[in-house]
Amino acid sequence: MRVILAEDSTLLREGLVRLLEEEGHEVLAAVGDGQALLGAVAAQEPDAVVVDVRMPPTHTDEGLRAALEIRRLRPHVKVLVLSQYVEKKYATELMSGDIDGVGYLLKDRVAQVGDFLDALERVGAGGTAFDPEVVRQLLARTSHADPLARLTAREREVLELMAQGLTNASIAQTLHVSQSAVEKHVNALFDKLSLSHTAGYSRRVLAVLRYLGS
């Protein structure tokens, strides 16, 4: 992939550049703030960007705002957001639209090189990749909500893994069950969430959005 990095920590930024290049990706630019990221994306037209949430000058949400602007102006550019902590407000905002080609990882996950590269590959292919800890903390917001309360424990497990961006085959491997069993759970939770077949919409994406936003 052709990638642009936005990270204000020089050490982490240079480490990511080396890692991505060693994996065969082309790093078009590596910048340290949100405005530089927007300028680099406009000039280079990357396949994907990897961006930190908090960057100069205020170290609050510059990276997240830049990521949302990229999604608005260039929806074909895939976005993988990195954050030091679970920023529920920012995570929810990023996931409130079309989540295809979007990822949100904690920086601790970057240390797990395989997990980071797998997430980038999934996002680059148009899938999703949400850190399990992000999903877990967002789940705490929904534990009392209907219709999610109607789901069985196994159906909630399946939906949680769907929210992380796993395919049915990957979910089956993670839960040590057959893929057909996962498909039955997926169909059951679609029914319980009242997600009927609607032209132009992915029930899988709608289920995840319902899960994350309710």
C-alpha positions as CSV (number, residue, x, y, z in Angstrom):
1,M,0.0,0.0,0.0
2,R,0.9,3.6,-0.4
3,V,0.8,5.0,3.1
4,I,1.1,8.4,4.9
5,L,2.0,8.4,8.6
6,A,1.0,11.2,11.1
7,E,2.6,10.8,14.5
8,D,4.3,13.6,16.6
9,S,6.7,11.2,18.4
10,T,9.7,11.1,16.2
11,L,10.9,7.8,17.6
12,L,7.6,6.0,17.0
13,R,7.2,7.7,13.6
14,E,10.5,6.6,12.3
15,G,10.0,3.1,13.7
16,L,6.7,2.8,11.8
17,V,8.3,4.0,8.6
18,R,11.0,1.3,8.9
19,L,8.5,-1.4,9.8
20,L,6.1,-0.5,6.9
21,E,8.9,-0.3,4.4
22,E,10.3,-3.6,5.5
23,E,6.9,-5.1,4.9
24,G,6.8,-3.8,1.3
25,H,4.6,-0.8,1.8
26,E,5.5,2.6,0.3
27,V,5.6,5.4,2.8
28,L,4.8,8.5,0.9
29,A,5.3,10.9,3.8
30,A,5.7,10.9,7.6
31,V,4.5,14.1,9.3
32,G,4.0,15.3,12.8
33,D,0.7,17.3,12.9
34,G,-2.8,17.3,11.4
35,Q,-2.4,20.1,9.0
36,A,0.7,18.5,7.5
37,L,-1.2,15.3,7.2
38,L,-4.0,17.0,5.2
39,G,-1.5,18.7,2.9
40,A,0.4,15.4,2.3
41,V,-2.9,13.5,1.5
42,A,-4.0,16.2,-0.9
43,A,-0.6,16.1,-2.7
44,Q,0.1,12.4,-2.6
45,E,-3.3,10.6,-2.8
46,P,-2.3,7.6,-0.6
47,D,-4.2,4.4,-0.3
48,A,-4.2,4.7,3.5
49,V,-3.2,6.9,6.4
50,V,-2.0,5.9,9.9
51,V,-2.7,8.8,12.3
52,D,-2.4,9.6,16.0
53,V,-5.4,11.1,17.7
54,R,-3.5,13.7,19.7
55,M,-1.0,15.9,17.9
56,P,0.3,19.5,18.0
57,P,-0.5,22.2,18.6
58,T,-3.0,21.4,21.4
59,H,-2.5,17.7,21.7
60,T,-6.2,17.1,22.0
61,D,-8.0,15.9,18.8
62,E,-6.1,17.3,15.9
63,G,-5.3,13.9,14.4
64,L,-8.9,12.7,14.8
65,R,-10.3,15.9,13.2
66,A,-7.8,15.4,10.3
67,A,-8.9,11.8,9.9
68,L,-12.6,12.8,9.8
69,E,-11.8,15.4,7.2
70,I,-10.0,12.9,5.1
71,R,-13.0,10.5,5.3
72,R,-15.3,13.3,4.2
73,L,-13.3,14.6,1.3
74,R,-11.6,11.3,0.2
75,P,-13.7,8.4,1.3
76,H,-11.6,6.0,-0.8
77,V,-8.6,6.7,1.5
78,K,-8.4,4.1,4.3
79,V,-7.8,5.4,7.9
80,L,-6.1,3.6,10.8
81,V,-6.2,5.8,14.0
82,L,-3.8,5.2,16.8
83,S,-4.6,6.4,20.4
84,Q,-2.7,6.2,23.7
85,Y,-6.0,5.6,25.6
86,V,-9.6,4.6,24.7
87,E,-11.1,7.9,23.7
88,K,-14.8,6.9,23.7
89,K,-15.9,10.2,22.3
90,Y,-13.4,10.1,19.4
91,A,-13.9,6.5,18.7
92,T,-17.7,6.9,18.5
93,E,-17.4,9.9,16.2
94,L,-15.0,8.1,13.9
95,M,-17.3,5.0,13.8
96,S,-20.6,7.0,13.4
97,G,-20.4,6.9,9.6
98,D,-19.4,4.3,7.0
99,I,-16.8,2.2,8.9
100,D,-15.5,0.2,5.9
101,G,-11.8,1.0,5.6
102,V,-11.6,2.3,9.2
103,G,-9.5,1.1,12.1
104,Y,-8.9,2.3,15.7
105,L,-6.0,0.8,17.7
106,L,-4.4,1.5,21.0
107,K,-0.7,2.3,20.7
108,D,0.1,-0.7,22.9
109,R,-1.2,-2.8,19.9
110,V,1.5,-1.3,17.7
111,A,4.1,-3.1,19.9
112,Q,2.4,-6.3,18.8
113,V,3.8,-6.0,15.3
114,G,1.7,-8.8,13.8
115,D,-1.5,-7.4,15.2
116,F,-0.7,-3.9,13.9
117,L,0.2,-5.1,10.4
118,D,-2.9,-7.4,10.3
119,A,-5.1,-4.4,11.2
120,L,-3.5,-2.2,8.5
121,E,-4.0,-4.9,5.9
122,R,-7.7,-5.4,6.9
123,V,-8.3,-1.6,6.8
124,G,-6.4,-1.3,3.5
125,A,-8.6,-4.0,2.0
126,G,-11.7,-2.1,2.9
127,G,-12.5,-4.0,6.1
128,T,-12.5,-2.8,9.7
129,A,-10.1,-3.2,12.6
130,F,-11.1,-2.1,16.1
131,D,-8.9,-2.7,19.1
132,P,-10.5,-5.3,21.5
133,E,-10.1,-3.0,24.4
134,V,-11.9,-0.2,22.6
135,V,-14.7,-2.5,21.8
136,R,-14.8,-3.8,25.4
137,Q,-15.1,-0.3,26.8
138,L,-17.7,0.8,24.3
139,L,-19.6,-2.4,25.2
140,A,-19.8,-1.2,28.8
141,R,-22.0,1.7,27.5
142,T,-24.5,-0.8,26.0
143,S,-24.8,-3.4,28.7
144,H,-28.2,-2.0,29.7
145,A,-29.6,-1.2,26.3
146,D,-32.3,-3.0,24.3
147,P,-32.4,-4.8,21.9
148,L,-28.8,-5.8,22.6
149,A,-29.9,-7.1,26.0
150,R,-31.9,-9.8,24.0
151,L,-28.7,-11.3,22.7
152,T,-27.3,-14.5,24.2
153,A,-23.8,-14.5,25.7
154,R,-22.5,-16.3,22.6
155,E,-24.3,-13.9,20.2
156,R,-22.7,-10.9,22.1
157,E,-19.3,-12.6,21.7
158,V,-19.8,-12.9,18.0
159,L,-21.0,-9.3,17.7
160,E,-18.0,-8.1,19.7
161,L,-15.6,-9.9,17.3
162,M,-17.5,-8.6,14.3
163,A,-17.0,-5.1,15.8
164,Q,-13.3,-5.8,15.8
165,G,-13.5,-6.5,12.1
166,L,-13.2,-10.2,12.1
167,T,-14.7,-12.3,9.3
168,N,-17.0,-15.3,10.1
169,A,-14.1,-17.7,9.4
170,S,-11.8,-15.8,11.9
171,I,-14.6,-15.6,14.5
172,A,-15.1,-19.4,14.2
173,Q,-11.3,-19.9,14.7
174,T,-11.2,-17.6,17.7
175,L,-14.2,-19.2,19.4
176,H,-13.2,-22.7,18.4
177,V,-16.6,-23.4,16.7
178,S,-17.6,-24.2,13.2
179,Q,-18.2,-21.5,10.6
180,S,-21.8,-22.7,10.2
181,A,-22.4,-22.2,13.9
182,V,-21.1,-18.6,13.6
183,E,-23.3,-18.0,10.6
184,K,-26.3,-19.1,12.7
185,H,-25.4,-16.8,15.5
186,V,-24.9,-13.9,13.0
187,N,-28.3,-14.5,11.5
188,A,-29.9,-14.8,14.9
189,L,-28.5,-11.5,16.1
190,F,-29.5,-9.8,12.8
191,D,-33.1,-10.9,13.6
192,K,-32.9,-9.8,17.2
193,L,-31.6,-6.4,16.1
194,S,-34.4,-6.1,13.5
195,L,-31.9,-5.8,10.7
196,S,-33.8,-6.9,7.6
197,H,-32.2,-7.1,4.1
198,T,-32.1,-3.6,2.7
199,A,-30.7,-2.8,-0.7
200,G,-27.5,-0.8,-0.5
201,Y,-26.8,-1.5,3.1
202,S,-24.6,-4.1,4.8
203,R,-26.4,-5.7,7.8
204,R,-23.0,-6.6,9.2
205,V,-22.0,-2.9,9.3
206,L,-25.4,-1.8,10.6
207,A,-25.2,-4.4,13.4
208,V,-21.8,-3.1,14.4
209,L,-23.0,0.5,14.4
210,R,-26.0,-0.5,16.5
211,Y,-23.6,-2.2,18.9
212,L,-21.2,0.7,19.2
213,G,-23.6,3.5,19.2
214,S,-26.6,2.4,21.3
